[in-house]
Amino acid sequence: MFYRLLYTLLIYLALPGVLFITFRPQQGKPGYGRRWRELLGWTPRLRSATAPIWFHTVSVGESLAAMPLIRQLKAERPDLPILVTTTTRTGADQIARLGELVEHRYAPLDYPGAVGRFLRRTQPQALVIMETELWPNWLAACGRRQIPVLVMNARLSERSCQRYQKVRSIFNLMSRHIQLLLCQHRDDAARFLRLGLDPAQVRVTGSLKYDIQLDAEQVAAGEQLRRTLDGRPVWIAASTHPGEDEQLLAQLPHIRAAVPDSLLILVPRHPVRFDPVAALCEQAGYRVARRSRQQAITRETDIYLADTMGEMPLLLQMSDVAFIGGSLVPVGGHNLLEPASLGKPTLIGPHSFNFSDVTRQLCERKACQQLPDAAALAQAVCQLLQDDEARQQMGMLAFDVVAANQGAQRKTLDAILGVLGSQSA
């Protein structure tokens, strides 16, 4: 109790800064518009009088991973209202694709008043959190109201585990309000158990991201666009972060010297960086076509800048080789399963702690190469673009890893339905 009171006092003291950061306009960052009040708990009433199940998916990646499960839940329980919250506008745009299957609200900030208003207005019968977005006042408020909390697709990196061990009392305060942690991998479950969770709270259900269902229309559109490139070798640098684009651009002359007609598809992770990365490429002397402006890729185009959101399947399908960002800098990497599910050979840098189990499985099967630096990455790109057989072999092995790990959606859904059943019993 003391720690939560101290935490709440500190976040109230920080409220002016939080509101400034949350609501300040930023280029490339869509705002909340008239719905900004929802972040303070002033949430419109839901259409249904029946208590909904509440899913929280922070942003784009979590929303995309949760959407197939939400569709399946609605197919099996059409009577069950589903409320989905996101923290970001880009996440909200993804959830909008579910249409009338769900209602969307922005998640309340973790202030007791905001959380209380939100819960009074929505009256959820259970909260399902995607991955490990744990907020102390959310969990405490659900605990007081006897709202069961499940965390699905839960993951915990070694670095995060070590940090939580330093504040074990605070972690225990939050975790006691969690009924089930449905972990992606054995590694994640073992780390949660090291933090003192009851084994009855922890299950390994696998990663929902292995049960990936890429947009078939996007994949087809990517294949069609690929055919317009007249056989040019294409590699993609997906979800890049500050410090990575500079390293990749520094290596691009070496790649183009070895594979002169190669094309780089560059996909910055965050919209706010689209314009700065475009300027960076142009200042380096490269000819850039921007997808947001529907600029055509010509023989003279060096870089296709994918400055749009939600089109990763299309962009990956255009590519022969995929580099996944957040791994040349200590961000910890991003999801390798989208390229793997399309049978694309994948390359990453040395920092992969966010996806250690996935990385290990893919690398052990020779479906992914983990490289120490940008120079080694450039060499691997050249080798794969010039070796059709090696590229196809890596791609097939990657697809096999994804297929062998599928089934998490069914296990997760059964756990959720079990909790809902115990609530109604």
N, C-alpha and C positions, 0 to 999 in steps of 0.2 A: 504493500500500500504506500509506504514512504517513497519508494522509487517512482511509482506512477504519479504521486502528487508532485514530486520534484520535477519529473519530466513535463507534467502539465503546466507547472509554473514557468518552466523555461520556454515552452513553446508559446505561451501567452506573451511572455516578454519579447519573443521573436516575431509576434504576429505582424507588426508593420512591415518587417522585411519579407516575411512569407507572402503577404498580400502583394507587395511590390513585385517580387519575383514571379508570382503566379499570374498576375494580371497585366504586367507591362507588355506593351506591343513589341514583338520581335519579327524582323523580316524572316519569312519562311516558316513562322510558327503560327498556325491558325489559332485564333482566340476562341473564347467560350460564348461570345455574343450575348444575347439576352439571358442565356442560361447560367450566368456566372453565380446567381444566387444559390444554385444547387450545391456548390462547393461549401456553402455555409449551412447546409442542411435544409434549406427552403425548397424542398423537392415537391413537385406536383403530385397529387394523389394518383394512384395507379388505376388502370381501367377496371380491373377485377377486384371484387370484394374478398376473394379467396387469398389466403396468405401465400405469397410467392416464394420460390427458392431464389436466393440472391447469389449471383455469380459476380465476382470481381476480377476483371482482366485489365491490367494496368494500361497497356498501350497496344501497338500493332501486333507485335510478336505473340503476346499472350492471347490476344483476341483471336488471331488466326488459328492458334492451336486449340482453343476452346470451342470454336464454332461447330466443328463436326460433332463433338460430344453433345452440345446443346441441341443440335438438330435431332440427334438420335434420342435424347431424353424427351424431347417434345413429341417425337413419333410414338414413343412407348407410353408417355403420360400426357396425352393431349389436353387433359383437364387441368394440368399444373401450370399456373402462371409463372413466367420466368422473368426476373429482373436482372439486367446486366449493368454493372457500373464500370466505367473506365476513368482513368485520371486524365487522359489526354484527348484532345479533339481528334487526332489521327486514329486513335483507338475507337472512338465513337463512330468515325466514318466506316470502319470495318464492320462493327456490330450492326450498323444500319443495313447491311446486306442481308441480315436475317429477317428483315421486314417485320410482319405482324407476329412472328413466332415469339418475340420478346418485347419488353419495354426497356428503354435505355435511360439511365440517369448518370450524371457525373457524380463520382464518389465524394462524400463529404471529407473535408480536411479533418485531421485527427484531434479536434477540439471537442470536449465533452458536450457542449451545447449543440454543435453542428451534428455530431453523431446521434445525440438523443433525438433531435428533431427529425433526422432522416429515418431512424428506426420507428418513431411514432407514426410517421406518415406512410411507411411502406410495410410495416408489420411482417417481416420475413419469417418463414418457418425454419430456415437454415441458411447459413452462409458458406459458400464454396469459394475459396481463394485460389486463384491460379498462380502456381509457383510459390514464392515465399515473401509475399507482400504483407508483413505482419505489423500492425499498428496497435500500440498498447491500449488506447482508449476505445478503439473498435472492439478489441477482444474482450476488454472488461465489460463494456456495455452489453455485448452479446451474452457474456457469462451471467450478468445480473438478470437478464431476461430469459435465461435458459434456452437461448438460441444455439443449437449445435453448430460448431465451426469445423469445416474440413478444409485441408489444404491439398489440392491435387497438383500432380506434376511437380511435387516439391523437390527442390534441389538445394544443396548446401555445399559450397566449395570448401576446400581445406582452409583457405585463408579466412573465409567468413566463420568457419567453425572455431578457429583459433581466436578470432576477435570475440565471439560470443563466450568462449571459455573465460575470458578476462572479466566479463560482466555476467557471470552465470546467474546471479540472483535476479537480474533484470530479465534474462531469457526465460528463467523458470516462471516468473510472474506472468509472462505472455503465454507460454506453452501450456500452462495448466488449464487454459480456456479452450484448447484445441482438442476436439474429440478424436480426429483421425488425421494423420499425416500420410498421404499416399505418395510415396517417393518414386522418383524416376529410376534410380539405380541402387544397387546394393551399397555402393560407396556412400551415397547420400544418407541412406538409412543408418549405416554404421556411424556416421558423424552425428546424426541426431541422437542416437543412443549414447554416444560419448558425452553428450550434453545433459544426460540424465533423464531423457524421456522414458516413460513406461513402454516396454515392448508392445503392449496392447494398443498403444496409440499409433504405432508405426507399421506400415505395410509397404512392400515393394510391388507396385503395379506396373512399372515400366513408364516410359516417356510417351505421352500423347503425341509428341512430335513425330514418333516413328509411324503412327497411324495417320500419316500425312495424306491429305486429299487436296492436291493442287488443282487449281482452277483449270479445267480442261480447255476452256475457250482461250485462256491466256497461253497455255502451252501450245495450242494450235496456232495462235497468232504469232508466237515466238518462232515457231518452225517456218511459218510463211515469210516472216521478215528475214529470217536466216537465209532463205533461198534467194532473196534479192541482193545478197552480198557477193554473188559470183564466186563462191568458194573461198573467200578470204578466211584465213585462220583467225579465230576470235577467242580472246580470253577476258574474263570478267573479274574485277576487283569489287567485291560486294560488301556493303556495310562498313565502309572505311571511316576511320576516326582521324582527328587532327594529329599530324606527325606521320601518318601512314601515306597520305597522298604525296607528300614531298618525297618520301623514300621511293615510292613506285615511279614517280615521274623521273627521278634521278636514274632509275634503271631502264627506263623505256628506250633510250638510244641503243643499249646493248641488245634488247629484245628485237628491236626493229632492224638492227644490223644482221642478226641471225635469221630473222623471219621478216623480210622487208614489207610484205603486204599485210602484216598482222594488224588487228584492230583491238583496242582496249575499250571495254565497256566499264565505265567508272561509276560506282553507285555510293555516294556519301550516305552515311547512316542517318543523319538528321537533316531535315529540310532547311534549317537555319544556315547550313553550310553550302547549299547548292550554288549560290552566287559566288562566294569566296573561292570555292574549288574551281568553278568555271574560270574565274580570273587567274587563278594559279596556273591552270593549264595553258591559257592563252599567253600569259607572261613568259612561260617556258618555251613558247614558239610553236605550240601544237595547234592543229586545226581541229576545232571542236564542233560537234553537232549536238544540240540540246534537245532531248526528247520532249520536254515541256513545250517547246516552241515548234514541235513537229518538223524539225529540220532534217532533211534527207541525209542518209549516209552515202557519201560518194567515195570514189577511189582515193580522193585526196584527204578524206577524213581520217585523222589519227585516233581521236578519242570520241566515243559516243557517251555523253554525260547523261546518265539516267536520273534526271532531277524531277522525278515524280514519285508517288507513294503507291504501295500495294501492287506493284507489277513485277515482283521478283521472279515468279515462275516464267513469265514471258522472257525476261532478260537472261535467265539461266539457260533456257531452251535455245537461245540464240548462240550460246557459247560452246566452245570446245573444252575449255579448261576453266575451273573456278578457283579463285583465291578468296577466302573468307576473312574479312577484316576484323579489327579489334584484337589481332594476334601478333602484329609487328610492334605494337605498343602494349603496355601492360593493362589493357582493358579486360582481357580474359577470353576473348574470342566470341563468336556468335554461332548460331545453329548451322551445323554442317549437313543436316538431313535433307534440306530442300535440294541441293545439287545431287546428293547421293540418291534420292528417290527418282531423279531424272537420269541416273546413270552417268553422271559427270565426274571425271577425276577431279579431286579436290586438293588444294594446297593451303597450308596455314603456317603462320609464324610461330615463334617459341612460346607465346602466351596463350594457353588454352584452358586455364583453370576453371572457367565457368562451365566447360563442357568436357571435363576430364574423362568421363566414362565413354561418351560417344567418340571422342578423339582416340582413346585407347583402342576401342573396338575397330574403328575404321583403319587405324594405322597398323594394328596387328594383322589385319586381313590384306594389307597392302593396297587398300582402297583410298588412302589419303597419305600425303607426305607432309611431315612437320619439319620445317626448315628453320635454321638458326637466325637468318637475317635476310634483308631484301636482296642482296647479291645472290644468295643461294636460291631464293625464290625465282629470280629472273632466269637463272640457269635452268631450273626445273620447268618453268613455263616454256622456254625454248625447246627443251628436250621433248616435252609432251606435244607441243604444236607440230613438231617435225616427225613424230613417231605415231602413226595411226594405230598400230597394233597395241602398243603400250597404253595408249590413251583409252582404247576400247576395253582392254583388260581391266584397267583400274575402274572404269565406269561400271562394268558388270559386277565386279566385286563389291563396289559401293551399294549398288542396288540390292545385292544379296544380303548385305548387313541390315538394311532397312527391312526387307521382307522377313528376316529371321527374328526381328524384335517386335513385330506388330502384335497387337492384342491388348494394349494398355487401355484403349477406350472402353472395351467391354468390362474389364476389371474395375476401372474407375466408376463406370456407370452403375455397376452392381453395388459398389460401396455406398454411393450416393443414395440409391434406391433403398438400400438397407437402413440407412439413417432415417430417411423419410418414413419408411415403414414403421420403425420403432417409435417415431414421433406420433404417428396416428394410432398406434396400438393402444 
